[in-house]
Amino acid sequence: IIEHKWFEFGKDEEGNDLSKTVISREYSSEWKVGDEPYYPVNDAKNGELYQKYRALADKETKVTFGGRLGEYKYYDMDAVIDSALKCASQMLK
Ligand SMILES: Cc1cc2nc3c(=O)[nH]c(=O)nc-3n(C[C@H](O)[C@H](O)[C@H](O)COP(=O)(O)OP(=O)(O)OC[C@H]3O[C@@H](n4cnc5c(N)ncnc54)[C@H](O)[C@@H]3O)c2cc1C
């Protein structure tokens, strides 16, 4: 549940707290054609396809693939930043 007043719509034009609050609820759902593909689906078929891309990526000497897209992996923000920092420190050694 997102309660918007904590990051937007929380004040009136004079900066006073509003007397009402607005919440949104998020529900998970299966992806279908027309939806934006937000999350990697780590099933066997996609895992095999990813391994093929990984093999090609490993041959690249001047490109590093990282993050959700590059590693085809579910990451939250803190985890992806941690992974990027570790990758950078490895590269800069
Ligand atoms: C709806 C939603 C809600 C989320 N909520 C949270 C949350 O509440 N808390 C939290 O911690 N995390 C949340 N996340 C996760 C967080 O957004 C991701 O973990 C993080 O953005 C992943 O970073 P990334 O660098 O791997 O990928 P991204 O941030 O997706 O960056 C990938 C970049 O690559 C670019 N790109 C793609 N293809 C190409 C190409 N061919 N050539 C060049 N560039 C390309 C894209 O434009 C994009 O800028 C949420 C994600 C989504 C989708």
The ligand as an ORCA input file, in Angstrom:
! r2SCAN-3c Opt
* xyz 0 1
  C       7.411     -0.553    -10.868
  C       8.709     -0.705    -10.113
  C       8.732     -0.389     -8.763
  C       9.916     -0.504     -8.035
  N       9.928     -0.182     -6.720
  C      11.059     -0.293     -6.003
  C      11.080      0.070     -4.643
  O      10.073      0.507     -4.071
  N      12.256     -0.095     -3.954
  C      13.383     -0.572     -4.560
  O      14.427     -0.680     -3.902
  N      13.399     -0.903     -5.863
  C      12.268     -0.778     -6.605
  N      12.254     -1.119     -7.906
  C      13.465     -1.722     -8.461
  C      14.479     -0.706     -8.976
  O      13.823      0.202     -9.837
  C      15.530     -1.524     -9.732
  O      16.141     -2.419     -8.829
  C      16.634     -0.676    -10.321
  O      16.128      0.405    -11.061
  C      17.471     -1.576    -11.205
  O      18.523     -0.789    -11.720
  P      19.229     -1.228    -13.053
  O      20.353     -0.268    -13.254
  O      19.519     -2.682    -13.022
  O      18.117     -1.056    -14.194
  P      17.354      0.220    -14.708
  O      17.190      1.233    -13.617
  O      16.123     -0.326    -15.386
  O      18.365      0.801    -15.793
  C      18.555      0.179    -17.062
  C      18.868      1.304    -18.033
  O      19.300      0.739    -19.261
  C      18.686      1.455    -20.300
  N      18.672      0.564    -21.472
  C      17.841     -0.486    -21.727
  N      18.159     -1.050    -22.897
  C      19.209     -0.347    -23.383
  C      19.987     -0.468    -24.566
  N      19.758     -1.420    -25.476
  N      20.986      0.414    -24.725
  C      21.232      1.375    -23.818
  N      20.535      1.522    -22.664
  C      19.532      0.666    -22.471
  C      17.305      1.800    -19.792
  O      16.777      2.899    -20.489
  C      17.635      2.168    -18.339
  O      17.988      3.534    -18.185
  C      11.093     -0.983     -8.671
  C      11.054     -1.304    -10.024
  C       9.878     -1.163    -10.735
  C       9.887     -1.474    -12.198
*
